[in-house]
Amino acid sequence: ILVLADIYAARETDTLGMSSEALAEEIKRRGTDAYYLSSFEAIENFVLEKCIHGDVLITMGAGDVVNIGENLLQK
């Protein structure tokens, strides 16, 4: 399962019309289970609901996305 948050803009000023929501839809169309969630809290709740013992969770990205994993470890 792939979960996408909003695109984090660092130095970029133009997303070229791309969004995480559009990416998730295209990824789904190609056969992968993908979701776009608009907040870190929503992602944390989704993960808590979907992950089971033995699953591997990888968080990666820029900015504060590291807080998702840190917050999940405290729950």
C-alpha positions as CSV (number, residue, x, y, z in Angstrom):
1,I,0.0,0.0,0.0
2,L,1.3,3.4,-0.9
3,V,0.1,6.5,1.0
4,L,1.0,9.9,-0.3
5,A,0.9,13.2,1.6
6,D,0.9,16.7,0.0
7,I,4.0,17.5,-2.1
8,Y,6.5,19.4,0.0
9,A,7.8,22.4,-1.8
10,A,11.4,23.2,-1.0
11,R,12.9,25.6,-3.6
12,E,10.3,24.7,-6.3
13,T,7.7,27.4,-7.1
14,D,5.8,25.5,-9.8
15,T,4.4,22.0,-9.3
16,L,3.9,21.7,-13.1
17,G,0.2,20.9,-12.4
18,M,1.1,17.8,-10.4
19,S,-0.4,16.9,-7.1
20,S,-0.2,13.9,-4.7
21,E,-3.9,13.3,-5.3
22,A,-3.3,13.0,-9.1
23,L,-0.3,10.8,-8.5
24,A,-2.3,8.5,-6.3
25,E,-5.0,8.2,-8.9
26,E,-2.5,7.4,-11.7
27,I,-0.8,4.8,-9.5
28,K,-4.1,3.2,-8.7
29,R,-5.0,3.1,-12.4
30,R,-1.7,1.1,-12.9
31,G,-2.7,-1.5,-10.4
32,T,-1.1,-0.4,-7.1
33,D,-3.2,0.2,-3.9
34,A,-2.5,4.0,-3.4
35,Y,-4.1,6.6,-1.2
36,Y,-3.7,10.4,-0.9
37,L,-4.4,11.8,2.6
38,S,-4.3,15.5,3.2
39,S,-2.8,15.6,6.7
40,F,-0.2,13.8,8.7
41,E,-2.9,13.0,11.3
42,A,-5.0,11.3,8.7
43,I,-2.0,9.3,7.6
44,E,-1.3,8.2,11.1
45,N,-4.9,7.1,11.7
46,F,-4.9,5.3,8.4
47,V,-1.7,3.4,9.3
48,L,-2.9,2.6,12.7
49,E,-6.1,1.1,11.2
50,K,-4.4,-0.8,8.3
51,C,-1.1,-2.1,9.6
52,I,-1.0,-5.4,11.4
53,H,1.7,-7.3,13.3
54,G,4.6,-8.2,11.0
55,D,4.0,-5.4,8.5
56,V,6.9,-3.1,7.5
57,L,6.2,0.6,7.5
58,I,8.5,3.0,5.7
59,T,8.1,6.7,5.9
60,M,10.1,8.9,3.6
61,G,9.9,12.4,2.4
62,A,11.0,15.9,3.0
63,G,10.0,18.4,5.7
64,D,8.1,17.2,8.7
65,V,7.1,13.8,7.3
66,V,9.5,12.2,9.8
67,N,7.0,13.2,12.5
68,I,4.6,10.6,11.2
69,G,6.8,7.7,12.2
70,E,7.9,9.4,15.5
71,N,4.2,10.0,16.4
72,L,3.3,6.4,15.6
73,L,6.0,5.1,17.8
74,Q,4.4,6.9,20.7
75,K,1.0,5.4,20.2
